[in-house]
Every structure is written in structure tokens, then in C-alpha cells.
Amino acid sequence: MAVPESLGLKRRTVLTGAAALLAAGTAGLTVPRPARAAGLPQIRAAAAGWTGRDGEVLVLTADPATEADYALRLLHGTDPAELGPPLPLSLPSGFHPHSMAALGDTLWITGAAELAPDRARPALVRVRDSAAAYARLPIPKAIRSGIATAIAPVGPRGLAVVIEGGPDPHLAVITRAHLARTADGGRTWTDRPLADGLGEGYGTVLTAHGTGLFIATADGQGTQTIRTAAGRGAPTRAAETAEAGRPMAAVAAADHVSVFSDHHGTVTETRYTPTGSLLEAAPSCACRGEVLAVPGRPGAWLETDGRTIRIRSAN
């Protein structure tokens, strides 16, 4: 999921304004019943499979006024879904979440840690037993200001994380992307360059298809490049689409991968084979609002327009 422009974080300032826009929040336990769709908070990220309950979808929310006060909630129902009460969560101070994925009893949240009003560093937070702490993440020397964006579980103990940003510690734009991977639950990591020369690029989205990865990067003109990686191999370029817009989510179904994008305010869905060959480029889809992938539930995504949340599935 790229940071939605509708949340006040524009493409050119996705990493800036940290002091004004980002603040750590805590979630209470006093909400008596699921929140109705009419008063939805912002939906920042989604995941499934935490604590092994594959049928449940977890979302990370933020207060729409402060764009902080983060909370983890379960979704109830499907069309539309309702938000449950906040679960215990206290993120590290100065951490701004972006995406999340679960491995068993551990929830992993990507984002950025504020170092100063004009500096942010990619960061990864591990949540276990309602306690959150920063986890080790290999930050490339070429990224001195940035954010950890996409994340996907790969197998029972593997994770893939995209680290994005640029070489200037005081210029918060996405000019390059790197791919970090772990096969042992975060004990050790490998890092590979993914894309460079993105200008003022959009955030990257990725998904796992079996043991392989499917990755979509986008430069400042909205040109999307598809890369795939088999097993633990290096990512290879598979396809490129000009003026495709901002990638919002990559969703792996049984026989294809869908990339949902925001193209000048219209949601489009482009389908590829798992190896990156183009299957179908639809000019638009019936999706409403922002589309978020649900790592841990193959073929599933959320659609939210600030008033309703719907859980969709391609399988």
C-alpha cells in the first residue's frame, strides 16, 4: 500500500512534515461495540493470520483529524465490514506506521521513525503480546532519509520488506527502493537494490505468490515496473506500463496477481501472471476509494472510502 494522498501525505512529501503530521498513539480498551461505518477512522493497513486465526482481518487505524492515535482493530462481517474496539497497542514514540503483516503470534509493522522535524528513517516494529519494539532492519547506506513501505509474509518464518527513500538526510523523497528479506523471523536479513532513478516516486507494493515475490515500483510520472523473484533469487524486470498511476495494492490470487492503482482519481486493476506477464489491463474497476492488500489472506483486499469498509476476494 502506498501512503494515500487523501490522508494528507502527498507524493512529494510522503516523508516530510514528520513533527506536524506524525505522532505515536495508544489504544484503549473501552469501546463497547464495533464502530459503525458512518464515523470511520482512517484505515492505514490490513493483515490476516495474526495468532494463527486466518479467518480474521486486522486493520491499523488512525484518527482522521490528527492522523495519529493509532489502533489495531478486528473487522467484523464483509459487506460492509464493521470495526471492532481497539486492541492493546502502544507504538514507539515518533514511529509512523505504513503497512503490516503477521507471522504466527508476531505482527510486523513497517514505517518511518522521526529523527528530527525534517528527517525520517525507515523502521520496522515488532508487536508481540501487545508489546511493540523496534526490530532490526538493514538500512542501505544509499538511503539516509526514508520509510519502510510494503511488507509480505513468505512462508512460515519469512518476510519481504521494501525500504525506500534517498541519499539526502534532509530531502524526504523516494528516489530509490531496496528489498530486504529474512527467512528466520527477523534474526538475519539480506538486502538487494530494487530500483533507482525514481525521481519523486510513489511507494512500492509487493505480494508473495508461493515462495516467489511480485513487486510493482512506480516513478514520479506513474510509470510502473513489475519485477518478480523466484524463491530467494534476485528480482528481475518483467514488465513496464507508462502512466499507470500510483500503485495501491498487489494482490495474489490463485492464478494471477492484480495491481490496483489510482490513475487520476480512478481505480484501475491490471492483472499479471505470477511471473509478471501482462494478462489484462482494465481501464477501471468497480472499486471504491482506497484499496489495501491483506497480507496473509491470498486473493483478498479491502476497499474503503471513509464511509464503508468492504472485504473483497478474487478466490
N, C-alpha and C positions, 0 to 999 in steps of 0.2 A: 504494500500500500504506500503510495506516495502521500506526503502531507497534503491534505486538501487545501486548495486556495481559499475555499469558502470558510476555513477556520481562521482566516486572518494571517496565515503564514504563506505569503506569496512565493512563487517560484524563485524570484531573485533574492528573497530574504528568508529562505527556509531555515537558515542557521543564525539569523541575526535577531536583534531585539530580545535577547535572552532574558535580561533583567525585567523587562516590561511585560513579556508575554508568558514566561515560563516560571512556574513555582511548584514546589513539591506539595503534595496534599496527603491527607489521611482520610480513611473511610471509617465511618461509624457503623454501629450495628443496630440502629434504632428505627430504620424504615420498616413499617409493619407489613406492607404488602407490595407486590410489583407495581412499578411506576407506570402509569398509563401513557400511551403514545403522545398525547397532546402536549406533555411537558418534557420532552426528551432532552437529556443532556447530549453533548457531542459523543459520538461513537468513534473512538480513536483506533481500536484494533480488536481482533477477534481470534479465538483459538479454540480447539477441541482436544479432548483426551487428557486433560489435567486430572491427576489422581486415578487415571485409568477409566474414567466414566466417558466413554466415547460418544454417548448419546447427548451429552450436554455441550452447549456452546457458551463459552465465556467471553465477555466483552470488557474492554477497558474504556471507561467513560471519563469525560472532563466537564466541568461546569461551563456552559456556553458563554457566560459573562466574563469569567476570569481566565478561561482556557487552562485552568489548573484544577485543584481539588479532585484529583484522580481517584477512581474507584473501580474495583473489579466487581462485576455482577454476572449472574447467570441469566440466560434468556429462557423464557417460558413460551411454548407454543411456536407456531411457524408463520402464520399469515393473518394478521400481523403478530409479531412476537412482542412479549412484554418483558420489561426489565425487572429482575428481582432486586431485593435490597442489597446494599453494598456489603461485600465481604471484607474481612480484615485486611488492610493493606497500608503500609507506610513506606513510600519510596524514599530513597536517599535524597537529601536536600540538594536542590539545584539540578535534579535529573528531570529531563523532559522525554516521556515515552513516545515511541513511534509504532512499533509492531511487536507481536509476541507469538510464542509457540511453546508447546508443552512436551516434556519428556517424562512420563510417569508422574511422580509426585513433585516434579520441579517445573516451574514456569520461568521462561526466559523472556525478558523484555528488552528490546533494542531502543536506542535513543541517543541523546546527547547530554553531556554533563557541562554545566556552566563553569567556566574558569574565571571569567570576567564579563562585564557588560557586553563586550564585543568579541568574546571568544567562547567557542563551544567545542568539545572534543567528543568523538564517538565513544559510546559507552554501552555496556551490556549489564543488565541487572538480573540476578538470580533470586527467585522467590520460592522459598520452601518453608512449610509450617508457618505461613503468614509472616515470615521474616524476610526482608529484602536486603540484599547487599550487592555491591559491585562485583562482577566476575571478571576474570582475566579475558582480555581480547587483544589480539595482535594489531596494534595501530601502525600502519605503514609510515615510514619517515616522510613520504611524499604527501601525507595528509596531516597538516598541523592544525586545521580547523575543520570540523565536520560532524557527521552524525552516522550512527549505525541504523540502517533502514530495514531492508527486507530480511526476513528470517524464515527458515523452513526446517522442520524435523526430517531427518533422513535415517530411517531405521530406528531401532530401539534406543540407541545412545548417540546418534549423530545429529549435528546441526550444521546448517549453512547460513552464514550471516554476510550481508553486504555492508561494506564500510565506504562512506562517500564523503567528499569534501575537496579541499585544495591545499596547496603548499603554503599559502599566506596565512599566518595565525590570526590576522585581523580582517581578512576578507572572507566572509562566510558565504561562499557559493560552491556548488557542486561542479567541479571540473574533471574529476576522475572517480572511478569506483574500483574497489578491490573486493575479492571474495575470500572470506575466512571460513575454514571448515574444521570441525572436530569430530572424531569418531568415538570418543571416550567420555562423553558427558562434560566437556569443557576442561578436562585436565591438560590436554595438549591441543595445539592449533597449527594449521598450515595457512599460509597467505599467498594468494596469487593476484597479480594485476588483472583487472577485468576490462576496464575501458578508460581511455584518456581522451583529452581534447573535447570534452563535453560542453565547453563554454559555460554558460549558466544553465546547467542541465536540470532535468527533472529527476526525481528519485527512481531507483531501480526496483523492479518487482521480480520475485522468483518463486518457484514451487518445485517440489520433488515429485518425480514420476518413477516409482520404484526406488532404485538406488541412484538414479540419474537426476540431474538438475536441468531446469528450464529457466532461462534468465532473460529479461527484457530491460535494456537500458534505453534512455532517451536523451538526446542533446537538447540545446536551447531552442532549436527550431521544431522540436517534436518529432524528429526522425528516430524511429525505434529500431534497435538492433537486437536480434534474437541470438542468443548463444545457448548451447547445450553442453552438458558434461556427462559422460558415461562413467558410472562408478565414481572413483576418486580421481579420474583423469582431468586434464586441463580443459577449461571451457573453450569451445571452438565456435566461430561465427557460422550461423546457419541461414539467416535471412535478414533483410533490411526493408523497412517501409518508411517512405518520406511522409512528413506531415501527418503522422498518426496521432499526435497529441500526447497528453500526459497519461502514462500508464498508471492505472489504479490498482489492478489485481491480476495475478496469474493464477488460474485455477486448473488443476489437473483432473480430468475425468478419466474414465476407463480407457478410452481410445483416442483422446485428443487433449490439447491444452488450450484454454481460452484466455486471451489477454483482453481485459476490459480497459477502455481508455476514455478519457474526457477529451473530446475533439470539439473545441469551440462551444462548450456547453452541452453537447450531445454525447450520450454514452454509446460507444461502439464496442462490438465484440468481434475479435479476429481469432479464428481457430487455426491451430497448427497441429501437425503430428508431434508426438513426443520428441522426435529428433529435430524439430524445427522447420519442417517443410510446410508451406502455406496450404491450408485446406479451404478456408472460406473467409473472405473479408466482408463483413456485413456493414453497410453504411450506418446503421443504428440498431439498437435493440430496445426492448420494452423496459429496460432497467430504469429505475427512478433514483435520482440523487447520486450519492457516493456508493461505490461498490468496494467491498472489503473481502479479501480471501479469508478462509477459515482454516489455517494450518492445522493438520491433524484430522481433518474430515475431507477425504478426497471428493472432488466434484462439487463442493459446497461453497457458497458465498453469501454475503449479506448485502441487502440494498437498504439504504436509509436516506431519507430526505429531510430529516429533522422533525418529522411528524410521525412516521411509522418506521418499523424495522421488519423486514421480511427475510426469512431464511430460504434460499433457493438451492437447488441441486440439479446437476446435469446427469447424475447417475440414476 
